[in-house]
Amino acid sequence: MSNFLLDNYHLITYSLEFLAAVTGLFFYKKYKNTAAKYFIYFLWFIAISDTLCYYTQYVKPDRFLSFLIGTKFEKNHWWSNLYWVIGAIMFFSFYYRKILKTELHKRMIKVASYGFFAFSLIYIALIGMLFLINSFLF
């Protein structure tokens, strides 16, 4: 069983991501006037972004993206770092600002997210190469 899961990890993961996105699309009419619509958009963004990250399978000597071998784009660390490490945090800060009721909590999230974004830009400017070539995901 574990071999099956390991061998089909990407297929299972992408299938579940698209299942969540399609489910969100199915219920979109119900939630289109609420903040939940942004979460549905995010589910689609995740599904599409993770699918685009699969391009690394075509960066091999006999594949059509072989010209990327030896470049910063050979691995998808740059994209996954941008949308998971920074983009997901910024999305959830935006989303929580939409669903929170207390103005103080909204301001706290806003200040923290702007601080995080500013720190991220400074970090990328100072350590840009590491950001592009290393994965900061756990």
Secondary structure, DSSP 4 states (H G I P E B T S, - for coil): -HHHHHHTHHHHHHHHHHHHHHHHHHTHHHHTTSTHHHHHHHHHHHHHHHHHGGGGGG-STTSTTGGGTTSTTSSSHHHHIIIIIIIHHHHHHHHHHHH---HHHHHHHHHHHHHHHHHHHHHHHHSHHHHHHS----
